[in-house]
Protein backbone atom coordinates (compact mmCIF):
# COMPACT_ATOMS: atom_id res chain seq x y z
CA UNK A 1 0.00 0.00 0.00
CA UNK A 2 1.14 3.57 -0.56
CA UNK A 3 0.90 6.39 1.95
CA UNK A 4 -0.40 9.74 0.86
CA UNK A 5 0.70 13.23 1.87
CA UNK A 6 -1.52 13.07 4.96
CA UNK A 7 -0.50 10.24 7.28
CA UNK A 8 -2.97 7.38 6.90
CA UNK A 9 -4.18 8.42 3.45
CA UNK A 10 -3.89 5.57 0.97
CA UNK A 11 -2.92 6.38 -2.60
CA UNK A 12 -4.15 4.02 -5.32
CA UNK A 13 -2.03 1.04 -6.33
CA UNK A 14 -3.90 1.03 -9.64
CA UNK A 15 -6.98 -0.59 -11.10
CA UNK A 16 -7.56 -4.26 -10.29
CA UNK A 17 -6.32 -5.20 -13.77
CA UNK A 18 -3.18 -3.05 -13.36
CA UNK A 19 -2.44 -4.53 -9.93
CA UNK A 20 -2.91 -8.06 -11.29
CA UNK A 21 -0.53 -7.26 -14.17
CA UNK A 22 2.08 -5.85 -11.81
CA UNK A 23 1.84 -8.86 -9.49
CA UNK A 24 1.94 -11.18 -12.51
CA UNK A 25 5.44 -9.93 -13.26
CA UNK A 26 6.39 -11.51 -9.90
CA UNK A 27 4.80 -14.89 -10.68
CA UNK A 28 1.70 -14.04 -8.65
CA UNK A 29 -1.70 -14.79 -10.17
CA UNK A 30 -5.09 -16.35 -9.59
CA UNK A 31 -5.52 -20.08 -9.63
CA UNK A 32 -8.64 -20.07 -11.81
CA UNK A 33 -11.07 -20.38 -8.87
CA UNK A 34 -14.37 -18.85 -9.93
CA UNK A 35 -15.58 -18.22 -6.35
CA UNK A 36 -13.98 -14.76 -6.07
CA UNK A 37 -17.36 -13.06 -6.53
CA UNK A 38 -18.76 -15.08 -3.60
CA UNK A 39 -15.98 -14.03 -1.23
CA UNK A 40 -15.58 -10.46 -2.50
CA UNK A 41 -11.82 -10.99 -2.75
CA UNK A 42 -9.47 -11.73 -5.62
CA UNK A 43 -7.02 -14.34 -4.33
CA UNK A 44 -3.63 -14.48 -6.03
CA UNK A 45 -0.94 -17.05 -5.31
CA UNK A 46 2.74 -16.27 -5.59
CA UNK A 47 6.11 -17.54 -4.43
CA UNK A 48 5.59 -18.32 -0.75
CA UNK A 49 2.59 -16.00 -0.39
CA UNK A 50 -1.10 -15.41 -0.97
CA UNK A 51 -2.36 -11.94 -1.91
CA UNK A 52 -5.99 -10.96 -1.34
CA UNK A 53 -7.43 -7.89 -3.03
CA UNK A 54 -10.95 -6.63 -2.32
CA UNK A 55 -13.23 -6.64 -5.35
CA UNK A 56 -15.54 -3.74 -6.09
CA UNK A 57 -13.00 -1.13 -4.97
CA UNK A 58 -11.57 0.77 -7.91
CA UNK A 59 -8.87 1.84 -7.79
CA UNK A 60 -7.24 -0.66 -5.46
CA UNK A 61 -5.70 1.02 -2.40
CA UNK A 62 -4.60 -1.99 -0.38
CA UNK A 63 -4.06 -5.72 -0.44
CA UNK A 64 -3.49 -8.31 2.28
CA UNK A 65 -0.41 -10.50 1.89
CA UNK A 66 -0.18 -13.74 3.87
CA UNK A 67 3.23 -15.39 4.00
CA UNK A 68 3.17 -19.16 3.48
CA UNK A 69 6.94 -19.62 3.13
CA UNK A 70 8.65 -16.51 4.51
CA UNK A 71 12.11 -17.38 3.16
CA UNK A 72 10.71 -17.61 -0.36
CA UNK A 73 8.24 -14.71 -0.20
CA UNK A 74 10.39 -12.06 1.45
CA UNK A 75 12.88 -11.45 -1.41
CA UNK A 76 9.99 -11.35 -3.90
CA UNK A 77 8.06 -8.83 -1.80
CA UNK A 78 11.10 -6.60 -1.40
CA UNK A 79 11.70 -6.58 -5.20
CA UNK A 80 7.99 -5.93 -5.74
CA UNK A 81 8.11 -2.89 -3.44
CA UNK A 82 11.28 -1.57 -5.08
CA UNK A 83 9.87 -1.97 -8.58
CA UNK A 84 6.35 -0.65 -7.97
CA UNK A 85 7.26 1.86 -5.23
CA UNK A 86 4.58 0.30 -3.03
CA UNK A 87 5.07 -0.11 0.69
CA UNK A 88 4.00 -2.84 3.11
CA UNK A 89 2.92 -2.60 6.72
CA UNK A 90 3.32 -5.52 9.12
CA UNK A 91 0.00 -5.42 10.95
CA UNK A 92 1.43 -7.26 13.96
CA UNK A 93 4.39 -4.93 14.57
CA UNK A 94 3.39 -1.75 12.70
CA UNK A 95 6.71 -1.75 10.82
CA UNK A 96 6.67 -0.33 7.29
CA UNK A 97 8.74 -1.76 4.43
CA UNK A 98 9.37 -0.49 0.93
C-alpha positions in Angstrom: 0.0 0.0 0.0 1.1 3.6 -0.6 0.9 6.4 1.9 -0.4 9.7 0.9 0.7 13.2 1.9 -1.5 13.1 5.0 -0.5 10.2 7.3 -3.0 7.4 6.9 -4.2 8.4 3.5 -3.9 5.6 1.0 -2.9 6.4 -2.6 -4.1 4.0 -5.3 -2.0 1.0 -6.3 -3.9 1.0 -9.6 -7.0 -0.6 -11.1 -7.6 -4.3 -10.3 -6.3 -5.2 -13.8 -3.2 -3.1 -13.4 -2.4 -4.5 -9.9 -2.9 -8.1 -11.3 -0.5 -7.3 -14.2 2.1 -5.9 -11.8 1.8 -8.9 -9.5 1.9 -11.2 -12.5 5.4 -9.9 -13.3 6.4 -11.5 -9.9 4.8 -14.9 -10.7 1.7 -14.0 -8.7 -1.7 -14.8 -10.2 -5.1 -16.3 -9.6 -5.5 -20.1 -9.6 -8.6 -20.1 -11.8 -11.1 -20.4 -8.9 -14.4 -18.8 -9.9 -15.6 -18.2 -6.3 -14.0 -14.8 -6.1 -17.4 -13.1 -6.5 -18.8 -15.1 -3.6 -16.0 -14.0 -1.2 -15.6 -10.5 -2.5 -11.8 -11.0 -2.7 -9.5 -11.7 -5.6 -7.0 -14.3 -4.3 -3.6 -14.5 -6.0 -0.9 -17.0 -5.3 2.7 -16.3 -5.6 6.1 -17.5 -4.4 5.6 -18.3 -0.8 2.6 -16.0 -0.4 -1.1 -15.4 -1.0 -2.4 -11.9 -1.9 -6.0 -11.0 -1.3 -7.4 -7.9 -3.0 -11.0 -6.6 -2.3 -13.2 -6.6 -5.4 -15.5 -3.7 -6.1 -13.0 -1.1 -5.0 -11.6 0.8 -7.9 -8.9 1.8 -7.8 -7.2 -0.7 -5.5 -5.7 1.0 -2.4 -4.6 -2.0 -0.4 -4.1 -5.7 -0.4 -3.5 -8.3 2.3 -0.4 -10.5 1.9 -0.2 -13.7 3.9 3.2 -15.4 4.0 3.2 -19.2 3.5 6.9 -19.6 3.1 8.7 -16.5 4.5 12.1 -17.4 3.2 10.7 -17.6 -0.4 8.2 -14.7 -0.2 10.4 -12.1 1.5 12.9 -11.4 -1.4 10.0 -11.3 -3.9 8.1 -8.8 -1.8 11.1 -6.6 -1.4 11.7 -6.6 -5.2 8.0 -5.9 -5.7 8.1 -2.9 -3.4 11.3 -1.6 -5.1 9.9 -2.0 -8.6 6.4 -0.6 -8.0 7.3 1.9 -5.2 4.6 0.3 -3.0 5.1 -0.1 0.7 4.0 -2.8 3.1 2.9 -2.6 6.7 3.3 -5.5 9.1 0.0 -5.4 11.0 1.4 -7.3 14.0 4.4 -4.9 14.6 3.4 -1.7 12.7 6.7 -1.7 10.8 6.7 -0.3 7.3 8.7 -1.8 4.4 9.4 -0.5 0.9 
